[in-house]
Amino acid sequence: MGSWVWGFVTDFFTYETTKSVVVKSWSVGIINRIVQLLIITYFVCWVFIHEKAYQSTDTGIESSVMTKVKGFGYHHNHVMDVADYVSPPQGAGVFCIMTKLIITENQFQGKCAERFSCNTDEDCHKHLGSILSNGVITGTCLNSSDGSKGMCEIEGWCPAENDGVVVMPMLDVNNFTIFIKNSIRFPLFNVTRGNFPSTMNSSEIKSCKYNPDTNPFCPIFRVGDVLNYTGQDVENLAAKGGEIGINIEWKCNLDLSIDYCVPKYSFTRLDEPFSRNAVSKGYNFRFAKYFKTENGTDFRTLHKAYAIRFDVMVTGNAGRFDTVPTLINLVAAFTSIGLGAVLCDLILLNFLKGAEQYKAKKFEEVSDAQIEASLAQSPGSLVSLKGGIKSSCDSGAMSLAASDQQL
């Protein structure tokens, strides 16, 4: 037991120092240089050039979006303008252009029949508390006078909405235009930018149309073009509605001129996963306009609106040279080059012929007793080297040629 404890103590209080062994082997040398080349290529091409790891990056972009829609269309034999078909009217980053309206006029509070069919009151009791009706179900079955099935009675706004009527959508939305005004700021660098050049005057803005190739900085977007960029058309979206995303991406390299910090637009249909669903397809909402009769009774006109919803999203980041991340990544690069030596040691000491001989050259145990005995035999001299092993005069590294060991 005492010898085991003493062995543990002596093993614990040991020190390992690096011993350099130069192995002149074509296979190991080629592997070492290939691994080093791959590591250097990765850091130079990907880390520094592509990812720009020498920069400090600001991803906390601050953004403001203002929108304005223009255009006229025909719907329900009426001319529709912006005040009729845009909701909400404040010009925010999320807005809707209504393409179809189902209008239920002159609704008063009262009792009337609605969608659930019935023969007896018991048939209506099954629907008590339902949220799918147009009002509160009373449980009474209103039988039809012609002998056909009756309808359950509701209490609420009457007459009840009938959203099964056929209404032609407003296809003129194809030629409507959307004006987008976007300003951004990168707080880390105190850099502010706008999505169109400050030199652009009013007449140029009014006459231009966005095109990714010929006019990429025009802030006027034709609705039909936006839909085409997403692979859609107004005929597919106008009937049931949909959701379109307009993404403004800012990627700014502030080591270059600020004039290169410009937006890039992309477009996508956000509700694409539901476009082929039998339920919850498209986009619609309801709103009402309220009035009073001469005697003070409230009544309303209910609108069920199918609309194309536009979401303007702003993303981006900015980078500028900084000494700290540059040094950190340089140190990481130099450290990673050492992985080549680790891989070569693994191959050299485990898979090549003569691995045991390589281990004997690489690892050597030296104790104080051995040093004292050597000094006693040859005072003032160094421990003699084995014959045939060459030693460099400046670093103490030993060179082991392929002829020295059988591979």
VOLONU-810833 format. One record per residue (C-alpha): residue number from 1; chain; x, y, z. Coordinates in steps of 0.1 Angstrom, whole numbers. Example, Ala and Ser with C-alpha at 12.3 -4.5 7.8 and 13.67 -1.06 7.14 Angstrom:
+-------+-------+-------+-------+-------+
: kolza : tordo :     u :     v :     w :
+-------+-------+-------+-------+-------+
:     1 :     A :   123 :   -45 :    78 :
:     2 :     A :   137 :   -11 :    71 :
+-------+-------+-------+-------+-------+
//
This chain:
+-------+-------+-------+-------+-------+
: kolza : tordo :     u :     v :     w :
+-------+-------+-------+-------+-------+
:     1 :     A :     0 :     0 :     0 :
:     2 :     A :    28 :    24 :     9 :
:     3 :     A :    46 :    17 :   -24 :
:     4 :     A :    14 :    24 :   -43 :
:     5 :     A :     9 :    57 :   -25 :
:     6 :     A :    46 :    67 :   -30 :
:     7 :     A :    43 :    58 :   -68 :
:     8 :     A :    12 :    80 :   -71 :
:     9 :     A :    30 :   109 :   -54 :
:    10 :     A :    61 :   106 :   -76 :
:    11 :     A :    40 :   104 :  -108 :
:    12 :     A :    19 :   134 :   -97 :
:    13 :     A :    50 :   156 :   -91 :
:    14 :     A :    65 :   152 :  -126 :
:    15 :     A :    71 :   177 :  -154 :
:    16 :     A :    68 :   171 :  -191 :
:    17 :     A :    88 :   192 :  -216 :
:    18 :     A :    87 :   191 :  -254 :
:    19 :     A :   112 :   170 :  -272 :
:    20 :     A :   115 :   177 :  -309 :
:    21 :     A :   120 :   147 :  -332 :
:    22 :     A :   124 :   155 :  -369 :
:    23 :     A :   109 :   126 :  -389 :
:    24 :     A :   120 :   125 :  -426 :
:    25 :     A :    91 :   106 :  -440 :
:    26 :     A :    74 :   115 :  -473 :
:    27 :     A :    39 :   102 :  -462 :
:    28 :     A :    38 :   119 :  -429 :
:    29 :     A :    53 :   151 :  -443 :
:    30 :     A :    28 :   153 :  -471 :
:    31 :     A :    -1 :   148 :  -447 :
:    32 :     A :    13 :   175 :  -423 :
:    33 :     A :    15 :   201 :  -451 :
:    34 :     A :   -19 :   193 :  -466 :
:    35 :     A :   -36 :   197 :  -432 :
:    36 :     A :   -18 :   229 :  -426 :
:    37 :     A :   -27 :   242 :  -461 :
:    38 :     A :   -64 :   233 :  -455 :
:    39 :     A :   -64 :   251 :  -421 :
:    40 :     A :   -48 :   282 :  -436 :
:    41 :     A :   -71 :   282 :  -465 :
:    42 :     A :  -102 :   279 :  -442 :
:    43 :     A :   -91 :   309 :  -421 :
:    44 :     A :   -80 :   331 :  -450 :
:    45 :     A :  -109 :   324 :  -474 :
:    46 :     A :  -138 :   317 :  -450 :
:    47 :     A :  -131 :   333 :  -417 :
:    48 :     A :  -113 :   365 :  -428 :
:    49 :     A :  -126 :   372 :  -464 :
:    50 :     A :  -161 :   357 :  -463 :
:    51 :     A :  -171 :   362 :  -427 :
:    52 :     A :  -149 :   393 :  -422 :
:    53 :     A :  -139 :   381 :  -387 :
:    54 :     A :  -115 :   411 :  -385 :
:    55 :     A :  -145 :   434 :  -380 :
:    56 :     A :  -167 :   444 :  -351 :
:    57 :     A :  -203 :   438 :  -361 :
:    58 :     A :  -235 :   456 :  -352 :
:    59 :     A :  -266 :   435 :  -356 :
:    60 :     A :  -289 :   457 :  -336 :
:    61 :     A :  -303 :   476 :  -365 :
:    62 :     A :  -329 :   504 :  -357 :
:    63 :     A :  -355 :   509 :  -384 :
:    64 :     A :  -385 :   530 :  -393 :
:    65 :     A :  -409 :   521 :  -422 :
:    66 :     A :  -435 :   543 :  -438 :
:    67 :     A :  -457 :   531 :  -466 :
:    68 :     A :  -482 :   547 :  -490 :
:    69 :     A :  -504 :   530 :  -516 :
:    70 :     A :  -519 :   547 :  -547 :
:    71 :     A :  -543 :   536 :  -573 :
:    72 :     A :  -580 :   533 :  -583 :
:    73 :     A :  -602 :   503 :  -589 :
:    74 :     A :  -638 :   492 :  -596 :
:    75 :     A :  -656 :   470 :  -570 :
:    76 :     A :  -694 :   466 :  -565 :
:    77 :     A :  -698 :   490 :  -594 :
:    78 :     A :  -681 :   517 :  -574 :
:    79 :     A :  -647 :   534 :  -578 :
:    80 :     A :  -625 :   524 :  -549 :
:    81 :     A :  -597 :   547 :  -538 :
:    82 :     A :  -570 :   544 :  -511 :
:    83 :     A :  -594 :   553 :  -482 :
:    84 :     A :  -617 :   525 :  -493 :
:    85 :     A :  -593 :   496 :  -497 :
:    86 :     A :  -562 :   502 :  -475 :
:    87 :     A :  -562 :   491 :  -438 :
:    88 :     A :  -549 :   504 :  -415 :
:    89 :     A :  -547 :   539 :  -430 :
:    90 :     A :  -517 :   551 :  -410 :
:    91 :     A :  -491 :   538 :  -435 :
:    92 :     A :  -473 :   514 :  -412 :
:    93 :     A :  -449 :   485 :  -421 :
:    94 :     A :  -478 :   461 :  -421 :
:    95 :     A :  -509 :   470 :  -442 :
:    96 :     A :  -536 :   453 :  -463 :
:    97 :     A :  -550 :   460 :  -497 :
:    98 :     A :  -586 :   447 :  -499 :
:    99 :     A :  -594 :   429 :  -531 :
:   100 :     A :  -630 :   416 :  -523 :
:   101 :     A :  -657 :   428 :  -500 :
:   102 :     A :  -689 :   409 :  -489 :
:   103 :     A :  -712 :   436 :  -476 :
:   104 :     A :  -742 :   430 :  -453 :
:   105 :     A :  -761 :   462 :  -450 :
:   106 :     A :  -786 :   475 :  -424 :
:   107 :     A :  -779 :   452 :  -395 :
:   108 :     A :  -800 :   458 :  -364 :
:   109 :     A :  -798 :   442 :  -330 :
:   110 :     A :  -825 :   415 :  -328 :
:   111 :     A :  -833 :   378 :  -335 :
:   112 :     A :  -832 :   360 :  -368 :
:   113 :     A :  -823 :   328 :  -385 :
:   114 :     A :  -788 :   318 :  -394 :
:   115 :     A :  -766 :   290 :  -409 :
:   116 :     A :  -774 :   259 :  -388 :
:   117 :     A :  -803 :   239 :  -402 :
:   118 :     A :  -828 :   221 :  -380 :
:   119 :     A :  -861 :   202 :  -378 :
:   120 :     A :  -867 :   206 :  -340 :
:   121 :     A :  -854 :   227 :  -312 :
:   122 :     A :  -833 :   198 :  -300 :
:   123 :     A :  -813 :   201 :  -332 :
:   124 :     A :  -804 :   237 :  -322 :
:   125 :     A :  -796 :   227 :  -286 :
:   126 :     A :  -765 :   209 :  -299 :
:   127 :     A :  -751 :   242 :  -311 :
:   128 :     A :  -756 :   262 :  -279 :
:   129 :     A :  -725 :   282 :  -270 :
:   130 :     A :  -710 :   277 :  -305 :
:   131 :     A :  -685 :   304 :  -316 :
:   132 :     A :  -691 :   295 :  -353 :
:   133 :     A :  -724 :   312 :  -355 :
:   134 :     A :  -731 :   349 :  -363 :
:   135 :     A :  -747 :   355 :  -329 :
:   136 :     A :  -759 :   338 :  -297 :
:   137 :     A :  -779 :   307 :  -305 :
:   138 :     A :  -812 :   308 :  -286 :
:   139 :     A :  -821 :   271 :  -291 :
:   140 :     A :  -852 :   277 :  -311 :
:   141 :     A :  -857 :   262 :  -345 :
:   142 :     A :  -874 :   285 :  -370 :
:   143 :     A :  -893 :   262 :  -394 :
:   144 :     A :  -895 :   271 :  -430 :
:   145 :     A :  -930 :   280 :  -443 :
:   146 :     A :  -925 :   259 :  -475 :
:   147 :     A :  -919 :   227 :  -455 :
:   148 :     A :  -882 :   225 :  -460 :
:   149 :     A :  -857 :   224 :  -432 :
:   150 :     A :  -857 :   252 :  -407 :
:   151 :     A :  -828 :   273 :  -394 :
:   152 :     A :  -817 :   279 :  -358 :
:   153 :     A :  -824 :   312 :  -343 :
:   154 :     A :  -797 :   336 :  -331 :
:   155 :     A :  -797 :   368 :  -312 :
:   156 :     A :  -774 :   395 :  -324 :
:   157 :     A :  -769 :   417 :  -355 :
:   158 :     A :  -796 :   408 :  -380 :
:   159 :     A :  -799 :   399 :  -408 :
:   160 :     A :  -770 :   374 :  -404 :
:   161 :     A :  -741 :   376 :  -428 :
:   162 :     A :  -741 :   353 :  -458 :
:   163 :     A :  -705 :   349 :  -469 :
:   164 :     A :  -713 :   323 :  -495 :
:   165 :     A :  -724 :   349 :  -521 :
:   166 :     A :  -704 :   352 :  -553 :
:   167 :     A :  -685 :   385 :  -555 :
:   168 :     A :  -660 :   393 :  -583 :
:   169 :     A :  -626 :   405 :  -568 :
:   170 :     A :  -610 :   438 :  -577 :
:   171 :     A :  -583 :   429 :  -602 :
:   172 :     A :  -572 :   465 :  -607 :
:   173 :     A :  -550 :   460 :  -576 :
:   174 :     A :  -525 :   447 :  -601 :
:   175 :     A :  -516 :   483 :  -612 :
:   176 :     A :  -516 :   498 :  -577 :
:   177 :     A :  -482 :   511 :  -564 :
:   178 :     A :  -466 :   510 :  -530 :
:   179 :     A :  -442 :   537 :  -518 :
:   180 :     A :  -418 :   525 :  -491 :
:   181 :     A :  -397 :   549 :  -471 :
:   182 :     A :  -372 :   532 :  -449 :
:   183 :     A :  -346 :   548 :  -426 :
:   184 :     A :  -321 :   527 :  -406 :
:   185 :     A :  -294 :   533 :  -380 :
:   186 :     A :  -266 :   512 :  -367 :
:   187 :     A :  -261 :   525 :  -331 :
:   188 :     A :  -227 :   510 :  -325 :
:   189 :     A :  -212 :   530 :  -353 :
:   190 :     A :  -238 :   559 :  -353 :
:   191 :     A :  -244 :   554 :  -391 :
:   192 :     A :  -278 :   563 :  -406 :
:   193 :     A :  -290 :   555 :  -441 :
:   194 :     A :  -322 :   558 :  -462 :
:   195 :     A :  -335 :   534 :  -488 :
:   196 :     A :  -332 :   558 :  -517 :
:   197 :     A :  -305 :   584 :  -526 :
:   198 :     A :  -308 :   618 :  -511 :
:   199 :     A :  -301 :   632 :  -545 :
:   200 :     A :  -333 :   617 :  -559 :
:   201 :     A :  -358 :   645 :  -565 :
:   202 :     A :  -396 :   644 :  -564 :
:   203 :     A :  -401 :   641 :  -601 :
:   204 :     A :  -377 :   611 :  -603 :
:   205 :     A :  -395 :   593 :  -575 :
:   206 :     A :  -429 :   598 :  -591 :
:   207 :     A :  -418 :   585 :  -625 :
:   208 :     A :  -397 :   555 :  -615 :
:   209 :     A :  -407 :   519 :  -608 :
:   210 :     A :  -386 :   494 :  -589 :
:   211 :     A :  -367 :   469 :  -610 :
:   212 :     A :  -339 :   447 :  -594 :
:   213 :     A :  -317 :   451 :  -625 :
:   214 :     A :  -324 :   486 :  -640 :
:   215 :     A :  -337 :   506 :  -611 :
:   216 :     A :  -328 :   488 :  -578 :
:   217 :     A :  -331 :   519 :  -556 :
:   218 :     A :  -365 :   532 :  -567 :
:   219 :     A :  -389 :   532 :  -536 :
:   220 :     A :  -420 :   527 :  -558 :
:   221 :     A :  -432 :   491 :  -562 :
:   222 :     A :  -460 :   480 :  -586 :
:   223 :     A :  -482 :   454 :  -568 :
:   224 :     A :  -483 :   432 :  -599 :
:   225 :     A :  -445 :   431 :  -601 :
:   226 :     A :  -442 :   423 :  -564 :
:   227 :     A :  -465 :   393 :  -568 :
:   228 :     A :  -446 :   382 :  -599 :
:   229 :     A :  -413 :   382 :  -579 :
:   230 :     A :  -430 :   357 :  -555 :
:   231 :     A :  -443 :   335 :  -583 :
:   232 :     A :  -479 :   346 :  -577 :
:   233 :     A :  -504 :   367 :  -597 :
:   234 :     A :  -534 :   388 :  -587 :
:   235 :     A :  -559 :   363 :  -600 :
:   236 :     A :  -547 :   337 :  -575 :
:   237 :     A :  -546 :   360 :  -545 :
:   238 :     A :  -575 :   384 :  -551 :
:   239 :     A :  -603 :   359 :  -544 :
:   240 :     A :  -591 :   345 :  -511 :
:   241 :     A :  -563 :   369 :  -501 :
:   242 :     A :  -528 :   361 :  -490 :
:   243 :     A :  -497 :   374 :  -472 :
:   244 :     A :  -467 :   389 :  -490 :
:   245 :     A :  -433 :   397 :  -473 :
:   246 :     A :  -411 :   425 :  -486 :
:   247 :     A :  -377 :   422 :  -469 :
:   248 :     A :  -352 :   451 :  -470 :
:   249 :     A :  -317 :   438 :  -462 :
:   250 :     A :  -289 :   461 :  -452 :
:   251 :     A :  -254 :   445 :  -452 :
:   252 :     A :  -228 :   473 :  -448 :
:   253 :     A :  -191 :   470 :  -449 :
:   254 :     A :  -181 :   503 :  -433 :
:   255 :     A :  -144 :   498 :  -442 :
:   256 :     A :  -156 :   509 :  -477 :
:   257 :     A :  -173 :   541 :  -487 :
:   258 :     A :  -207 :   547 :  -470 :
:   259 :     A :  -221 :   550 :  -506 :
:   260 :     A :  -219 :   512 :  -508 :
:   261 :     A :  -242 :   508 :  -478 :
:   262 :     A :  -274 :   503 :  -498 :
:   263 :     A :  -306 :   481 :  -494 :
:   264 :     A :  -313 :   449 :  -512 :
:   265 :     A :  -350 :   439 :  -516 :
:   266 :     A :  -364 :   404 :  -517 :
:   267 :     A :  -400 :   391 :  -518 :
:   268 :     A :  -418 :   360 :  -506 :
:   269 :     A :  -453 :   347 :  -500 :
:   270 :     A :  -454 :   342 :  -462 :
:   271 :     A :  -486 :   321 :  -461 :
:   272 :     A :  -472 :   296 :  -487 :
:   273 :     A :  -475 :   266 :  -463 :
:   274 :     A :  -513 :   272 :  -461 :
:   275 :     A :  -519 :   281 :  -498 :
:   276 :     A :  -532 :   246 :  -507 :
:   277 :     A :  -550 :   239 :  -474 :
:   278 :     A :  -587 :   232 :  -475 :
:   279 :     A :  -592 :   253 :  -444 :
:   280 :     A :  -576 :   286 :  -433 :
:   281 :     A :  -567 :   295 :  -468 :
:   282 :     A :  -559 :   331 :  -478 :
:   283 :     A :  -564 :   361 :  -456 :
:   284 :     A :  -596 :   379 :  -445 :
:   285 :     A :  -610 :   401 :  -417 :
:   286 :     A :  -642 :   419 :  -408 :
:   287 :     A :  -650 :   455 :  -399 :
:   288 :     A :  -682 :   475 :  -396 :
:   289 :     A :  -694 :   510 :  -401 :
:   290 :     A :  -720 :   522 :  -375 :
:   291 :     A :  -749 :   546 :  -379 :
:   292 :     A :  -780 :   558 :  -360 :
:   293 :     A :  -816 :   562 :  -372 :
:   294 :     A :  -835 :   593 :  -365 :
:   295 :     A :  -849 :   579 :  -333 :
:   296 :     A :  -814 :   569 :  -320 :
:   297 :     A :  -814 :   532 :  -329 :
:   298 :     A :  -780 :   518 :  -338 :
:   299 :     A :  -775 :   499 :  -370 :
:   300 :     A :  -744 :   490 :  -390 :
:   301 :     A :  -730 :   478 :  -423 :
:   302 :     A :  -708 :   448 :  -420 :
:   303 :     A :  -678 :   442 :  -443 :
:   304 :     A :  -660 :   409 :  -447 :
:   305 :     A :  -628 :   418 :  -465 :
:   306 :     A :  -605 :   395 :  -484 :
:   307 :     A :  -571 :   412 :  -487 :
:   308 :     A :  -535 :   409 :  -497 :
:   309 :     A :  -515 :   417 :  -466 :
:   310 :     A :  -480 :   431 :  -470 :
:   311 :     A :  -454 :   428 :  -443 :
:   312 :     A :  -423 :   451 :  -447 :
:   313 :     A :  -394 :   435 :  -428 :
:   314 :     A :  -360 :   451 :  -422 :
:   315 :     A :  -329 :   431 :  -414 :
:   316 :     A :  -292 :   437 :  -416 :
:   317 :     A :  -258 :   442 :  -400 :
:   318 :     A :  -228 :   465 :  -403 :
:   319 :     A :  -191 :   458 :  -397 :
:   320 :     A :  -159 :   478 :  -393 :
:   321 :     A :  -123 :   468 :  -387 :
:   322 :     A :  -114 :   463 :  -351 :
:   323 :     A :   -81 :   452 :  -336 :
:   324 :     A :   -95 :   430 :  -309 :
:   325 :     A :  -114 :   405 :  -331 :
:   326 :     A :   -85 :   405 :  -356 :
:   327 :     A :   -60 :   394 :  -329 :
:   328 :     A :   -84 :   368 :  -315 :
:   329 :     A :   -89 :   352 :  -348 :
:   330 :     A :   -52 :   354 :  -357 :
:   331 :     A :   -44 :   336 :  -325 :
:   332 :     A :   -71 :   310 :  -333 :
:   333 :     A :   -56 :   305 :  -368 :
:   334 :     A :   -20 :   300 :  -355 :
:   335 :     A :   -32 :   276 :  -328 :
:   336 :     A :   -53 :   256 :  -352 :
:   337 :     A :   -23 :   250 :  -375 :
:   338 :     A :    -9 :   229 :  -346 :
:   339 :     A :   -37 :   204 :  -353 :
:   340 :     A :   -16 :   191 :  -382 :
:   341 :     A :    11 :   180 :  -358 :
:   342 :     A :   -15 :   163 :  -336 :
:   343 :     A :   -28 :   143 :  -365 :
:   344 :     A :     6 :   134 :  -378 :
:   345 :     A :    16 :   122 :  -343 :
:   346 :     A :   -15 :   101 :  -341 :
:   347 :     A :    -6 :    84 :  -375 :
:   348 :     A :    31 :    82 :  -367 :
:   349 :     A :    28 :    66 :  -332 :
:   350 :     A :    -1 :    43 :  -340 :
:   351 :     A :    -4 :    33 :  -376 :
:   352 :     A :    30 :    33 :  -393 :
:   353 :     A :    55 :     5 :  -392 :
:   354 :     A :    81 :    11 :  -366 :
:   355 :     A :    56 :    30 :  -343 :
:   356 :     A :    73 :    16 :  -312 :
:   357 :     A :   107 :    29 :  -323 :
:   358 :     A :    91 :    64 :  -330 :
:   359 :     A :    76 :    63 :  -295 :
:   360 :     A :   110 :    55 :  -280 :
:   361 :     A :   125 :    85 :  -297 :
:   362 :     A :    97 :   108 :  -289 :
:   363 :     A :    92 :    99 :  -252 :
:   364 :     A :   120 :    96 :  -227 :
:   365 :     A :   119 :    95 :  -189 :
:   366 :     A :   147 :   112 :  -170 :
:   367 :     A :   150 :   111 :  -132 :
:   368 :     A :   172 :   130 :  -109 :
:   369 :     A :   191 :    98 :  -100 :
:   370 :     A :   199 :    92 :  -137 :
:   371 :     A :   213 :   128 :  -141 :
:   372 :     A :   234 :   125 :  -109 :
:   373 :     A :   248 :    91 :  -121 :
:   374 :     A :   257 :   105 :  -155 :
:   375 :     A :   274 :   135 :  -140 :
:   376 :     A :   294 :   113 :  -116 :
:   377 :     A :   307 :    93 :  -146 :
:   378 :     A :   315 :   123 :  -168 :
:   379 :     A :   318 :   154 :  -147 :
:   380 :     A :   312 :   187 :  -166 :
:   381 :     A :   298 :   169 :  -196 :
:   382 :     A :   262 :   165 :  -210 :
:   383 :     A :   245 :   132 :  -212 :
:   384 :     A :   259 :   115 :  -243 :
:   385 :     A :   238 :   109 :  -273 :
:   386 :     A :   234 :    75 :  -290 :
:   387 :     A :   254 :    70 :  -320 :
:   388 :     A :   238 :    77 :  -354 :
:   389 :     A :   214 :   103 :  -340 :
:   390 :     A :   221 :   138 :  -353 :
:   391 :     A :   216 :   168 :  -331 :
:   392 :     A :   211 :   204 :  -342 :
:   393 :     A :   235 :   229 :  -327 :
:   394 :     A :   209 :   255 :  -317 :
:   395 :     A :   175 :   239 :  -307 :
:   396 :     A :   183 :   205 :  -293 :
:   397 :     A :   160 :   189 :  -319 :
:   398 :     A :   170 :   154 :  -331 :
:   399 :     A :   166 :   144 :  -367 :
:   400 :     A :   154 :   109 :  -374 :
:   401 :     A :   158 :    98 :  -410 :
:   402 :     A :   137 :    71 :  -427 :
:   403 :     A :   169 :    50 :  -430 :
:   404 :     A :   172 :    51 :  -392 :
:   405 :     A :   140 :    31 :  -386 :
:   406 :     A :   123 :     4 :  -406 :
:   407 :     A :    88 :    16 :  -417 :
+-------+-------+-------+-------+-------+
//
